Amino acid sequence: MKVINDNGCSWINDLRPRTNIKILSSTENCEWLIIGAGYTGLSAARKLSELNPNQKIILVDAQLAGEGASSRNSGYLVDTTLNDGFMLNKELENYKKKTDIYQLGIKVVKKFIKEYQVDCDWNECGKYFASSKNRRY
Ligand SMILES: Cc1cc2nc3c(=O)[nH]c(=O)nc-3n(C[C@H](O)[C@H](O)[C@H](O)COP(=O)(O)OP(=O)(O)OC[C@H]3O[C@@H](n4cnc5c(N)ncnc54)[C@H](O)[C@@H]3O)c2cc1C
């Protein structure tokens, strides 16, 4: 399998090139094959390994694992987003449910970081919304 990385991404090009690249070169058998090593694929792999510790899981990615959107994003873990689409009070209950899911996600990540002592510059600085407009004096 040839690894084709996105050389047009400045976020990736700014970093030192990685060398510990493993390329799948032989025929392998496994119980689980996961395609895509972003958040979704990695979470699936971790959960599957917890549930089936004796089964073989192969995780493949068309690019370098850990260099796509999931690791080169802005790094914010938030309990709400700007574009939730909830505009009316009658949608408030759904909005609250969504916020609960976000908060649960943050709790799970925090627990994971503590449990595995992940060095990731965790910083609970909160979130600020601001707006501005042109004013003529
Ligand atoms: C610039 C930027 C900033 C962002 N900032 C934030 C933020 O601050 N906070 C936040 O929560 N979210 C942020 N996001 C969104 C977040 O990064 C994505 O929602 C998240 O990475 C999606 O994860 P994923 O695992 O679903 O997909 P991806 O991370 O895209 O992973 C999919 C993987 O599958 C691989 N793949 C695709 N097709 C194939 C194939 N056919 N064969 C093999 N491999 C394949 C890809 O190479 C990729 O590595 C940001 C996104 C971007 C682009």
Ligand as a Chemical Component Dictionary entry (heavy atoms), coordinates in Angstrom:
data_LIG
# 
_chem_comp.id                   LIG 
_chem_comp.type                 NON-POLYMER 
_chem_comp.pdbx_formal_charge   0 
_chem_comp.three_letter_code    LIG 
# 
loop_
_chem_comp_atom.comp_id 
_chem_comp_atom.atom_id 
_chem_comp_atom.alt_atom_id 
_chem_comp_atom.type_symbol 
_chem_comp_atom.charge 
_chem_comp_atom.model_Cartn_x 
_chem_comp_atom.model_Cartn_y 
_chem_comp_atom.model_Cartn_z 
_chem_comp_atom.pdbx_ordinal 
LIG C1  C1  C 0 -8.817  23.293 9.740  1  
LIG C2  C2  C 0 -9.768  22.506 10.636 2  
LIG C3  C3  C 0 -9.943  22.908 11.952 3  
LIG C4  C4  C 0 -10.820 22.202 12.791 4  
LIG N1  N1  N 0 -10.899 22.541 14.117 5  
LIG C5  C5  C 0 -11.615 21.772 14.968 6  
LIG C6  C6  C 0 -11.623 22.048 16.378 7  
LIG O1  O1  O 0 -10.959 22.943 16.868 8  
LIG N2  N2  N 0 -12.375 21.255 17.182 9  
LIG C7  C7  C 0 -13.106 20.187 16.669 10 
LIG O2  O2  O 0 -13.761 19.487 17.462 11 
LIG N3  N3  N 0 -13.126 19.907 15.352 12 
LIG C8  C8  C 0 -12.400 20.665 14.497 13 
LIG N4  N4  N 0 -12.393 20.364 13.160 14 
LIG C9  C9  C 0 -13.223 19.251 12.702 15 
LIG C10 C10 C 0 -12.570 17.909 13.032 16 
LIG O3  O3  O 0 -11.190 17.943 12.745 17 
LIG C11 C11 C 0 -13.280 16.807 12.222 18 
LIG O4  O4  O 0 -14.655 16.826 12.537 19 
LIG C12 C12 C 0 -12.717 15.446 12.578 20 
LIG O5  O5  O 0 -11.326 15.393 12.350 21 
LIG C13 C13 C 0 -13.416 14.360 11.763 22 
LIG O6  O6  O 0 -12.855 13.129 12.151 23 
LIG P1  P1  P 0 -13.040 11.848 11.283 24 
LIG O7  O7  O 0 -12.289 10.736 11.951 25 
LIG O8  O8  O 0 -14.500 11.616 11.075 26 
LIG O9  O9  O 0 -12.428 12.205 9.857  27 
LIG P2  P2  P 0 -10.908 12.526 9.454  28 
LIG O10 O10 O 0 -10.101 13.122 10.560 29 
LIG O11 O11 O 0 -10.996 13.266 8.159  30 
LIG O12 O12 O 0 -10.322 11.078 9.203  31 
LIG C14 C14 C 0 -10.659 10.311 8.083  32 
LIG C15 C15 C 0 -9.406  9.567  7.665  33 
LIG O13 O13 O 0 -9.779  8.610  6.680  34 
LIG C16 C16 C 0 -8.792  8.564  5.686  35 
LIG N5  N5  N 0 -9.429  8.061  4.485  36 
LIG C17 C17 C 0 -10.433 8.638  3.786  37 
LIG N6  N6  N 0 -10.766 7.852  2.748  38 
LIG C18 C18 C 0 -9.972  6.776  2.805  39 
LIG C19 C19 C 0 -9.850  5.603  2.001  40 
LIG N7  N7  N 0 -10.616 5.400  0.940  41 
LIG N8  N8  N 0 -8.922  4.675  2.345  42 
LIG C20 C20 C 0 -8.145  4.861  3.419  43 
LIG N9  N9  N 0 -8.211  5.946  4.224  44 
LIG C21 C21 C 0 -9.115  6.878  3.907  45 
LIG C22 C22 C 0 -8.271  9.989  5.573  46 
LIG O14 O14 O 0 -6.940  10.022 5.060  47 
LIG C23 C23 C 0 -8.342  10.475 7.022  48 
LIG O15 O15 O 0 -7.113  10.326 7.731  49 
LIG C24 C24 C 0 -11.541 21.075 12.287 50 
LIG C25 C25 C 0 -11.359 20.674 10.957 51 
LIG C26 C26 C 0 -10.482 21.362 10.144 52 
LIG C27 C27 C 0 -10.276 20.887 8.720  53 
# 
loop_
_chem_comp_bond.comp_id 
_chem_comp_bond.atom_id_1 
_chem_comp_bond.atom_id_2 
_chem_comp_bond.value_order 
_chem_comp_bond.pdbx_ordinal 
LIG C1  C2  SING 1  
LIG C2  C3  SING 2  
LIG C2  C26 DOUB 3  
LIG C3  C4  DOUB 4  
LIG C4  N1  SING 5  
LIG C4  C24 SING 6  
LIG N1  C5  DOUB 7  
LIG C5  C6  SING 8  
LIG C5  C8  SING 9  
LIG C6  O1  DOUB 10 
LIG C6  N2  SING 11 
LIG N2  C7  SING 12 
LIG C7  O2  DOUB 13 
LIG C7  N3  SING 14 
LIG N3  C8  DOUB 15 
LIG C8  N4  SING 16 
LIG N4  C9  SING 17 
LIG N4  C24 SING 18 
LIG C9  C10 SING 19 
LIG C10 O3  SING 20 
LIG C10 C11 SING 21 
LIG C11 O4  SING 22 
LIG C11 C12 SING 23 
LIG C12 O5  SING 24 
LIG C12 C13 SING 25 
LIG C13 O6  SING 26 
LIG O6  P1  SING 27 
LIG P1  O7  DOUB 28 
LIG P1  O8  SING 29 
LIG P1  O9  SING 30 
LIG O9  P2  SING 31 
LIG P2  O10 DOUB 32 
LIG P2  O11 SING 33 
LIG P2  O12 SING 34 
LIG O12 C14 SING 35 
LIG C14 C15 SING 36 
LIG C15 O13 SING 37 
LIG C15 C23 SING 38 
LIG O13 C16 SING 39 
LIG C16 N5  SING 40 
LIG C16 C22 SING 41 
LIG N5  C17 SING 42 
LIG N5  C21 SING 43 
LIG C17 N6  DOUB 44 
LIG N6  C18 SING 45 
LIG C18 C19 SING 46 
LIG C18 C21 DOUB 47 
LIG C19 N7  SING 48 
LIG C19 N8  DOUB 49 
LIG N8  C20 SING 50 
LIG C20 N9  DOUB 51 
LIG N9  C21 SING 52 
LIG C22 O14 SING 53 
LIG C22 C23 SING 54 
LIG C23 O15 SING 55 
LIG C24 C25 DOUB 56 
LIG C25 C26 SING 57 
LIG C26 C27 SING 58 
# 
